[in-house]
Amino acid sequence: MSNAPIVDIDPTAFWHDPYPALAVMRREHPVAYVPQLGATLFTRREHIVELEKRIEVFSSHQPQGLMNRLMGHNMMRKDGAEHLAERKLMLAALGPQPVRAHWEPIFRADATRLLDALAPRRQADLVSDYAMPLAAHALRALTGLTHMRWQDMDAWSQAMIDGIANYGGDPAIEARCHAATAGIDACISERWPVLMHGPEKRDPEVRDPEVREPDQSLLATMQRAGLPEASVRANIKLSISGGQNEPRDAIAGAAWALLAHPEQLARVRSGAVPWRRVFDEYLRWISPIGMSPRRVAQRYTVDGVTLEPEDRVFFMFGSANRDEAFFAEPERFDLGRTTAGAHIAFGAGPHYCAGAAASKSLIAEVALPALFERLPGLRLAPGAEVRFGGWAFRGPLAVPVCWG
């Protein structure tokens, strides 16, 4: 166990708002052991940006980690050549070029359909009525699980992220996670033979209208490359665990941030600030994925703290994105910030999120501009109280709005 200073937290308060405690850690103990989380936390940006690249010390390979045990051994828990090989397959499906050419038109069609249905209602919850189904529909297409209900996509994603953040060992949370992974496995099993015998192999008289020609989904891409089925299943679960909650929470959260800061929204409407800046500044301000765990592979000392092999470390992305040493007045949502693009909400090392291009497209190019264009007079509902929750994964619980 490391000799890091011990810092206690109130887990409930930390879930409701981790930023005050993280600010104290950055100032007083930037490398601190938190017994309530059973991990040593790195809270300063300079440490995380440097150390996340040192995979020989801070390893993603965590055989006993929650993600491995609950979801299978995916590429996020691999390092070196093994990680790179699977990452290349992910980028073949989700890189900038396929996103622009193939996926963005699908995202745009889904957003249009959802907003057309919402417009006559004059009121909605941006989380459950817009961000949640839009993210889920996008993820159904991206993964290839087009027959999955969007409601299941969201519920199973939430159950998995709750499970892999279940450092308190709540058995009910673990049981829900197991049920979710079983549901996903059943959907993969149903889809697997359809894609295995794709358009080029099937009887031309028997057509499956859901199979695109050629299918560019993650499932089809990994299957065609001959990746072992266990790895395919684990990587699909990984994509769902991060690919649903992050855009869901960022769409609804960024919309709330603009509505709660009308002077900032006016800058966007005038064209002075692009939507990509909104995306970057929101992810800096409220990081939907707030941390990434690592296993210490060899003895290592940093800032007087010696870490021992098998210690568990959390790189706190959400804290790094509010580091006063890098961001001026980091607690402010400020679209004039020139350093917004330097956030590390997607990571800072070789495990930089493979779905970043899809996320940027869905949120900044489609979801946010379409929302404010299609619903004139969009505003927070009178008396609405918007609460956020989570520290490993963070987002608004509900964003009640009205328009017209």
C-alpha positions in Angstrom: 0.0 0.0 0.0 1.3 3.5 -0.8 2.4 6.0 1.8 0.1 8.7 0.4 -1.6 11.0 2.9 -5.0 9.7 3.9 -8.0 11.9 3.0 -11.4 10.9 4.1 -14.6 11.8 2.1 -18.3 11.6 2.7 -19.3 9.2 -0.1 -22.9 10.7 -0.3 -21.7 14.3 -0.5 -19.0 13.2 -3.0 -21.6 11.7 -5.2 -23.8 14.8 -5.1 -20.8 17.2 -5.7 -17.2 15.9 -5.8 -15.6 19.2 -6.8 -15.2 20.8 -3.3 -13.3 17.8 -2.0 -11.3 17.5 -5.1 -10.3 21.1 -4.9 -9.0 20.6 -1.4 -7.0 17.5 -2.5 -5.5 19.5 -5.4 -4.4 22.2 -3.1 -3.3 20.2 0.0 -2.7 16.5 -1.1 -2.7 16.1 -4.9 -1.8 12.4 -4.5 -4.0 11.1 -1.7 -5.3 7.8 -0.5 -9.1 7.8 0.0 -10.1 4.8 2.2 -13.8 5.1 1.3 -12.8 4.4 -2.4 -9.9 2.1 -1.6 -7.6 3.9 -4.0 -4.9 6.5 -4.3 -6.3 9.5 -6.2 -4.3 11.8 -8.6 -6.1 15.1 -8.8 -3.7 17.5 -10.7 -3.7 17.8 -14.4 0.1 17.8 -14.8 0.4 14.4 -13.0 -2.4 12.7 -15.0 -1.2 14.0 -18.4 2.3 12.7 -17.7 1.6 9.5 -15.8 -1.3 8.1 -17.9 1.3 7.5 -20.7 3.5 5.4 -18.4 1.7 2.1 -18.9 4.7 0.1 -17.6 3.9 1.6 -14.1 0.2 2.5 -14.3 -1.3 -0.5 -16.1 -4.8 -0.8 -17.5 -4.5 -4.6 -17.1 -6.6 -5.2 -14.0 -7.5 -8.9 -13.8 -9.4 -8.5 -10.5 -10.9 -5.1 -11.4 -14.6 -4.5 -11.4 -14.8 -4.0 -15.2 -13.0 -7.2 -16.0 -15.1 -9.2 -13.5 -18.4 -7.8 -14.5 -18.1 -7.0 -18.3 -15.2 -9.2 -19.6 -11.7 -8.4 -20.7 -12.1 -5.5 -23.1 -9.5 -3.3 -24.8 -9.7 -0.6 -22.1 -8.1 -3.1 -19.7 -5.3 -4.1 -22.0 -2.0 -2.4 -22.8 0.6 -2.3 -25.6 0.2 -4.3 -28.8 -2.9 -6.2 -27.6 -4.7 -2.9 -26.8 -3.6 -1.3 -30.1 -4.8 -4.1 -32.3 -8.3 -3.9 -30.9 -8.2 -0.1 -30.8 -7.5 -0.1 -34.6 -10.7 -2.1 -35.1 -12.7 0.4 -33.0 -11.3 3.3 -35.0 -12.1 1.6 -38.3 -15.7 1.8 -37.3 -15.7 5.0 -35.2 -12.9 7.2 -36.6 -13.4 10.7 -37.9 -13.9 9.6 -41.5 -16.5 6.9 -41.0 -18.3 9.2 -38.5 -18.5 12.1 -41.1 -19.4 9.9 -44.0 -21.7 7.3 -42.5 -22.8 7.9 -38.9 -23.5 11.6 -38.8 -26.4 11.4 -41.3 -27.9 8.7 -39.1 -27.5 10.8 -36.0 -29.1 13.8 -37.8 -32.1 11.8 -38.9 -32.7 10.4 -35.4 -32.5 13.9 -33.9 -34.9 15.3 -36.4 -37.4 12.5 -35.8 -37.2 13.0 -32.0 -37.5 16.8 -32.2 -40.5 16.6 -34.6 -42.3 14.5 -32.1 -41.4 16.7 -29.1 -42.1 20.1 -30.7 -45.9 20.1 -30.3 -45.6 19.2 -26.6 -44.2 22.6 -25.5 -42.5 21.0 -22.5 -40.2 18.0 -21.8 -37.3 16.7 -19.7 -34.2 17.0 -21.8 -32.7 13.9 -20.2 -35.4 11.4 -20.6 -37.2 12.8 -23.6 -34.3 13.8 -25.8 -30.7 13.1 -24.7 -31.4 9.6 -23.5 -33.3 8.2 -26.6 -31.0 10.1 -29.0 -27.8 8.6 -27.4 -29.4 5.2 -27.3 -30.5 5.2 -31.0 -27.0 6.3 -32.0 -25.5 3.5 -30.0 -27.8 0.9 -31.4 -26.6 1.8 -34.9 -22.9 2.1 -33.9 -22.8 -1.2 -32.1 -24.9 -3.1 -34.6 -27.5 -4.1 -32.0 -30.3 -2.4 -34.0 -32.9 -4.8 -32.7 -32.3 -3.8 -29.0 -34.9 -1.5 -27.5 -33.5 2.0 -26.9 -34.9 1.8 -23.3 -32.8 -1.3 -22.7 -29.7 0.3 -24.1 -30.0 3.1 -21.6 -31.0 1.0 -18.6 -28.3 -1.7 -19.3 -25.6 1.0 -19.8 -26.6 2.6 -16.5 -26.5 -0.7 -14.7 -23.0 -1.4 -16.0 -21.6 1.9 -15.1 -23.1 1.6 -11.7 -21.6 -1.8 -11.4 -18.0 -0.8 -12.4 -18.2 2.2 -10.0 -19.5 0.0 -7.2 -16.4 0.3 -5.0 -18.6 0.0 -1.9 -19.5 -3.6 -2.9 -23.3 -3.2 -2.9 -24.7 -6.7 -3.9 -27.9 -5.2 -5.4 -25.9 -3.0 -7.8 -23.7 -5.9 -8.8 -26.8 -8.1 -9.5 -28.3 -5.4 -11.7 -25.0 -5.2 -13.6 -25.0 -9.0 -14.2 -28.6 -8.8 -15.4 -27.6 -6.1 -17.9 -24.6 -7.9 -19.3 -26.8 -11.0 -19.7 -29.3 -9.0 -21.7 -26.5 -7.6 -23.9 -25.1 -11.0 -24.5 -28.5 -12.3 -25.6 -28.8 -9.4 -28.1 -25.3 -10.1 -29.4 -26.1 -13.8 -29.8 -29.2 -13.0 -31.7 -27.3 -10.6 -34.0 -24.2 -12.7 -34.5 -25.4 -15.2 -37.1 -27.1 -12.4 -39.1 -23.8 -10.6 -39.5 -21.7 -13.7 -39.8 -23.8 -14.6 -42.9 -23.9 -11.0 -44.3 -25.1 -9.8 -47.7 -22.1 -11.3 -49.5 -22.7 -14.8 -48.1 -26.5 -15.1 -47.7 -29.0 -16.5 -50.1 -29.9 -13.4 -52.3 -33.6 -14.4 -52.0 -33.5 -14.0 -48.2 -32.9 -10.3 -47.2 -32.5 -8.8 -43.8 -33.6 -5.1 -44.1 -31.6 -4.2 -40.9 -28.3 -5.3 -42.4 -26.5 -2.4 -44.2 -24.4 -3.2 -47.2 -21.6 -3.3 -46.0 -22.4 -3.2 -42.3 -20.1 -0.7 -40.7 -21.1 -1.3 -37.1 -18.6 -2.3 -34.3 -20.0 -5.8 -34.1 -19.7 -6.4 -37.8 -16.2 -4.8 -38.0 -14.8 -6.9 -35.2 -16.5 -10.0 -36.4 -15.1 -9.6 -39.9 -11.6 -9.1 -38.5 -11.7 -12.4 -36.7 -11.5 -11.0 -33.2 -12.2 -13.8 -30.6 -15.9 -13.8 -29.7 -15.2 -13.2 -26.0 -13.2 -10.0 -26.9 -16.0 -8.9 -29.3 -18.6 -9.3 -26.5 -16.4 -7.5 -24.0 -15.7 -4.6 -26.3 -19.4 -4.2 -27.2 -20.2 -3.9 -23.5 -17.4 -1.4 -23.1 -18.9 0.7 -25.9 -22.3 0.6 -24.3 -21.0 1.4 -20.8 -19.4 4.6 -22.0 -21.2 5.3 -25.2 -24.6 5.9 -23.7 -24.2 7.8 -20.5 -21.5 10.2 -21.8 -23.4 11.7 -24.7 -26.7 11.5 -22.8 -25.3 13.5 -19.9 -23.3 15.9 -22.1 -26.3 16.7 -24.4 -28.7 17.4 -21.5 -26.0 19.0 -19.3 -24.6 21.3 -22.0 -28.1 22.4 -22.9 -28.8 23.2 -19.3 -25.5 25.1 -19.0 -26.5 27.3 -21.9 -30.0 27.9 -20.6 -28.6 28.7 -17.1 -26.1 31.1 -18.6 -28.2 33.2 -21.1 -25.3 35.5 -21.8 -23.2 32.6 -23.0 -26.1 31.3 -25.1 -26.4 34.7 -26.8 -22.8 34.4 -27.9 -23.6 31.0 -29.6 -26.7 32.3 -31.2 -24.8 35.3 -32.6 -22.3 33.0 -34.2 -19.4 34.4 -32.1 -18.9 31.0 -30.5 -19.1 27.7 -32.4 -20.9 24.7 -31.0 -17.7 22.7 -30.7 -16.5 25.3 -28.1 -19.7 24.6 -26.1 -18.9 20.9 -26.3 -15.3 21.4 -25.1 -16.1 23.8 -22.3 -18.9 21.7 -20.9 -16.8 18.6 -20.9 -14.1 20.5 -19.1 -16.5 22.0 -16.6 -18.6 18.9 -15.9 -16.7 15.8 -17.1 -19.3 13.1 -17.8 -16.6 10.4 -17.2 -14.8 11.7 -14.2 -12.0 9.2 -13.6 -10.1 6.2 -14.9 -8.6 3.4 -12.7 -5.2 1.9 -13.0 -3.2 -0.9 -11.4 0.3 -0.1 -10.2 2.6 -2.6 -11.9 5.9 -1.7 -10.3 7.1 0.4 -7.4 7.1 4.1 -8.2 7.5 7.4 -6.4 5.9 10.7 -7.3 6.0 13.9 -5.3 7.3 12.0 -2.2 4.5 9.4 -2.4 5.7 5.8 -3.0 3.2 3.5 -4.7 3.6 -0.2 -4.3 2.8 -3.0 -6.9 -1.0 -3.9 -7.0 -2.0 -0.5 -5.5 -5.2 0.9 -7.1 -4.9 4.4 -8.6 -7.7 6.7 -9.9 -6.8 9.3 -12.4 -9.4 12.0 -11.7 -10.2 13.6 -15.1 -12.9 15.7 -13.6 -10.5 17.2 -11.1 -7.8 17.8 -13.7 -10.3 19.7 -15.9 -10.8 22.1 -13.0 -7.1 22.5 -12.1 -6.4 26.1 -11.1 -2.8 25.7 -12.3 -4.0 25.4 -15.9 -7.6 26.8 -16.1 -8.3 30.3 -14.9 -11.5 30.4 -12.7 -12.1 26.8 -13.5 -15.4 26.6 -11.6 -17.0 29.0 -14.2 -18.7 27.9 -17.4 -17.0 30.3 -19.8 -17.3 30.0 -23.6 -14.6 32.7 -24.0 -12.1 30.3 -22.5 -9.2 29.8 -25.0 -8.0 26.7 -23.1 -11.3 24.8 -23.2 -10.0 22.3 -25.8 -7.2 21.2 -23.5 -9.6 19.3 -21.3 -8.8 15.6 -20.8 -12.4 14.3 -20.5 -11.5 11.7 -23.1 -8.2 10.8 -21.4 -4.6 11.9 -22.1 -2.7 8.8 -23.0 -2.9 5.7 -25.3 -6.4 4.9 -23.9 -7.8 8.2 -25.3 -11.4 7.4 -26.0 -11.8 5.6 -29.3 -15.4 7.0 -29.6 -14.4 10.7 -29.2 -15.1 11.5 -32.9 -18.6 9.9 -32.7 -19.3 11.8 -29.4 -18.2 15.2 -30.9 -20.3 14.6 -34.0 -23.4 13.5 -32.1 -23.3 16.3 -29.5 -21.7 19.3 -31.1 -22.6 18.8 -34.7 -26.1 17.4 -34.3 -27.8 17.2 -30.9 -27.2 20.7 -29.5 -27.6 22.9 -32.6 -30.7 20.9 -33.7 -32.3 21.3 -30.3 -32.0 25.1 -30.1 -33.0 25.5 -33.8 -36.1 23.3 -33.7 -37.5 24.5 -30.3 -37.7 28.3 -30.4 -37.9 30.0 -27.1 -36.4 27.0 -25.3 -36.0 27.8 -21.6 -35.8 26.1 -18.2 -39.2 25.3 -16.8 -40.3 27.8 -14.1 -39.1 26.7 -10.7 -37.1 23.9 -12.2 -34.3 22.6 -9.9 -31.6 20.8 -11.9 -29.6 18.4 -9.8 -26.5 16.5 -10.8 -25.2 13.2 -9.5 -22.1 11.0 -9.7 -18.3 11.4 -9.5 -16.9 8.5 -11.6 -19.7 9.3 -14.1 -21.6 12.6 -13.7 -24.6 14.2 -15.3 -27.9 15.9 -14.7 -30.7 13.7 -13.3 -33.4 15.8 -15.1 -33.6 19.0 -17.0 -37.2 20.2 -17.2 -37.7 22.7 -20.1 -40.5 24.5 -22.0 -40.6 26.4 -25.3 -42.8 28.3 -27.7 
